Each structure stands twice: as C-alpha cells, then as structure tokens.
C-alpha cells in the first residue's frame, strides 16, 4: 500500500547523532508478511550513501521527523545502529523485486 508522504527525491537523511547518511531515492512498500517484531517492516526508505558505498534501506518506523523546508529526514537511530542492523543490505522482498516502489517527486530547481 502506498502511503501519502511529503518526502522528495534527494532529501537528506540524517541520523540521531547528526550524521548525514545520504540522499533519499525512493520508498519501498512490503506487500505481505508485515511484522515489526520480526523486523519485517512495512516500508523502507532507499537512500544512496557514499559513506556506505551504495544503497541503504531504512525502515520508515525509524523516522523521527521531517523538515520539509530544509529537505531533511531525521531518524531516531544513530549511524552505529544503521551499521549494526545491516541496513546496507537490501531486504529480501526488495532484492526479490516484490516491493511496491514509490518514486518520489524531484524538487523544483534540483540539479540533475
């Protein structure tokens, strides 16, 4: 199920310890077997990160707030947690192309 989200492509994604992980590319929605207790989250932010050497996938459950004017998504977790949770690996439903991809609008004036 697609959610109405205010995010834009290329928004910055920042951890709780104020480290910029990268730029938001799109959102993936799980179609079945949602169970946060088993770490089967409903939706994931796909973030392009130079520091991580590619894409990382952050469950939307860990979004703290969104500053639309600044184009920044703030997370509740630290960079250490992102590394520890191995969010640099694509979840099986995304790797197996079973997600519903939500492409995000490109902000006006973005340099492509």
Residue pairs with C-beta under 8 A, 6 or more apart in sequence:
1 29
1 100
2 29
2 100
2 102
3 27
3 29
3 43
3 102
5 27
5 102
5 104
6 66
6 68
7 24
7 27
7 45
7 66
7 73
7 104
8 24
8 71
8 104
8 105
8 106
8 107
9 23
9 24
9 25
9 26
9 103
9 104
9 105
9 106
9 107
9 110
10 23
10 24
10 25
10 71
10 106
10 107
10 110
11 23
11 24
11 66
11 71
11 72
11 73
11 104
12 20
12 22
12 23
12 24
12 70
12 71
12 72
12 73
13 20
13 21
13 22
13 23
13 24
13 45
13 47
13 58
13 72
13 73
13 75
14 20
14 21
14 72
14 73
14 74
14 75
15 21
15 75
15 77
15 78
15 79
15 81
15 82
16 64
16 74
16 75
16 76
16 77
16 78
17 78
17 79
17 80
19 78
19 79
21 47
21 49
21 51
21 52
21 56
21 58
21 75
21 79
21 82
22 47
22 48
22 49
22 50
22 51
22 52
22 56
23 47
23 48
24 45
24 46
24 47
24 73
24 104
25 46
25 47
25 48
25 55
25 104
26 46
26 101
26 102
26 103
26 104
27 43
27 44
27 45
27 46
27 60
27 101
27 102
27 104
28 43
28 44
28 46
28 57
28 91
28 93
28 94
28 99
28 100
28 101
28 102
29 42
29 43
29 99
29 100
29 101
29 102
30 40
30 41
30 42
30 43
30 44
30 91
30 93
30 99
31 93
31 98
31 99
31 100
33 40
33 93
34 40
34 41
34 42
36 42
36 59
36 61
39 59
41 59
41 60
41 61
42 60
42 61
43 59
43 60
44 57
44 58
44 59
44 60
44 91
44 94
44 99
45 57
45 58
45 59
45 60
45 63
45 73
46 55
46 56
46 57
46 94
47 55
47 56
47 57
47 58
48 54
48 55
49 55
49 56
49 88
52 82
52 88
53 88
54 88
55 88
55 90
56 82
56 87
56 88
57 87
57 88
57 89
57 90
57 91
57 94
58 75
58 82
58 87
59 87
62 75
62 76
62 77
63 73
63 74
63 75
63 76
64 74
64 75
64 76
65 74
66 72
66 73
66 74
67 74
71 107
75 82
77 85
82 88
93 99
106 112
